Amino acid sequence: MTRVLDLLKQIEADPAHTTHLVEHFLERFGSPVVQEGTATFFLRGPYESVALVHWVFGLESRIPFSRLPGTDVWSLSVELPEHARVEYKFEVILNGHRHWIKDPNNPHLAFDPFGANSVCRMTGYEDPSWVEPDEDARRGTLDGFTVNSTVFGDQRDVRIWVPHEYKAHKEYRLLVVHDGDDYLRFTGLQTILENLVHRHEMMPVVVALINGVSRNEEFGANPLHPRYIMEDLVPALEKRHRLSPDPRDRGLMGASFGGVASLWTAWNYPGAWGQLVLQSGSFVFTDIGHHGRSPLWDPVVAFVNEFRQDPGRTGARVFQSCGVFESLITYNRSLVPLLRDAGVDHKFVESRDGHNWIGWRDRLREGLTFAFPGHLWMTYD
Amino acid sequence: MLHLLGPQRRDPNLVEVLDHLGVSGPLVAITAGWRHDEDELGPLEAAVGKVSHLPLYRWFDEVPDQAPDIAKLYKERQSRIVRFKELYRLRMSMGLDTVRALVRTKSAEPGLVEQQIQSASEVVRGIDREALAAVDAVRADYSRLVQRFECPAIAARRDEVDAAIEDAGAILVAGGHVAVLRNRMLFFGAEHPIRRAMERGVPVLAWGAGAMVMTRRIVLFYDDAPDGSADAEILDHGLGLAPDLVALPHARERLRLGDAARVSALARRFGPDACIALEKGAWIRHTSAGWRSRGPAGSASLLLADGRVDDVPREVA
């Protein structure tokens, strides 16, 4: 806070130059200013009001700014923990019209299927080194093909990533990734796979990247989805690649409803899938009464309630991650003792992040190396 | 003469070194560290020309059919070693935790703390020494394996190794899986003909796991493993052909070389052997003055007990 307090003192001493002082301050430090567990946001403009809009469960969803007297400078200080990463926008009202805008003084952006958000990075948060392209890592190949789905009665595009060292005669492990295009686009999954394989942190695998057509309906504990995976997708993949039949060499991954789809598939075919990477799974359940969400959640809640009665049924090892700023954190945490008590080989990781693609990206190294650990301690090229 | 090189995957310097040495005669290649890919010699041969390959990985896979009793005993012995290693790791990490706790201790008497750090570090060094002794003791329980060459099929392979190396103009030992490479080389007795070849002045060029296997003690290391484990550990004895050295290939990628405390801890733990980082372009060899570099600056670095990382001194022509 020292920098902000210094600024406020300067403004108090020279209120006529508030705008200039703030401009100079923003040029020097950008926005938000992060110091000692506090993020201070600034915005200049002739607005009627400004509020911080964010997706941190537990904080007021719109936090109003204050205007520095006699100026068009708006500011807001929010306490946030170290290592936190928070995506946000500003909600401004101008001439009676409400708009959401990105922070014009913050170069850090995060992208998702809905556009982009500004990002507040608290002290201790850094982009992991393994998300950046490594010039020594050899590029794999991203290809695609179409699956004729008898289950859904349509055709579905599937992308396939194979590592650089891929050879058609060799047998590979398989990872099926739900929301594959979004993982590629918003987490840089291809670069991450190439880096982890290059470092021998992860075994070389064949990765099938799939997308739902009616995504939420298909991924939300829909009985057709596991059948599509087992009856359409896997046989099509096995025609194209030599895949290890050992269930320990087969994994499913997904985030949010993609996490549900992964667990649901393994649940419906016990013993068929040995590895699950579940990121911010939408594992909403009820102990009593209605879940209070839309009907889309009915089959999800029914499934998770059933899953809680027999958490070891899939036979899979489970990597589970969730952001502490998500409403789903409580549901995810609640599964931990159940999985542990059922003797499931299980790892749960929390992060100070929300329900977003960068939060999921940042946990991919832990998840992928849990599911398909490489010989990193033993391999020295 | 033994030449240890940096990683050869990108921008290799193997050809340059071979050219410089003016090698004549066949190149014998050991690539067992590549495991099931050991026969994929295309890129290597594209660079250095045809090699005489010793497929130790494949040969070892044939042993269960040729000598099932040997294969069974070998597997049993390796399982015991693996079980012992789990106990070793437990003792070692607790020992290192103590050292780290002492390093973090602030005291009005820094001399006293330093004394305790030295003492705790010696405990870890003792655990490392005991680990090697314990592995030796497990091996001693399997004396039948020492007589494995009484099996004609295994003896024939050993003879193939001997003959190939006897005729070699140079011997290449590639990287890969260090335990597999070490175990296969020792199983077929490759250390003896390689030592004799070195004594005859035949160049031996080793990189990655190959360089590690040449040393007296093989040290596994990775400071930032995804599962959080970070303590270097002794794998086993190496072939003992590279004196006074702990080889650390890819150290820039695998170690926090900017963390003086970690560098110092590693150097102290494995001293007086020199802990040498071997990066792309590295080329070192042992001289009467110790290890000397023939590669570019920064390619081979010495980890020092005071936490610094210095270039390995250049060899004076």
Interface residues (C-beta under 8 A of the other chain):
Chain A: E135 D136 E165 K170 R199 E201 R365 E366 T369 F370 P373 H375 L376 W377 M378 T379 Y380 D381
Chain B: P7 Q8 R9 R10 H36 D37 G175 G176 H177 V178 A179 V180 G208 A209 A211 M212 L220 Y222 A225 P226 D227 P249 H250 E253
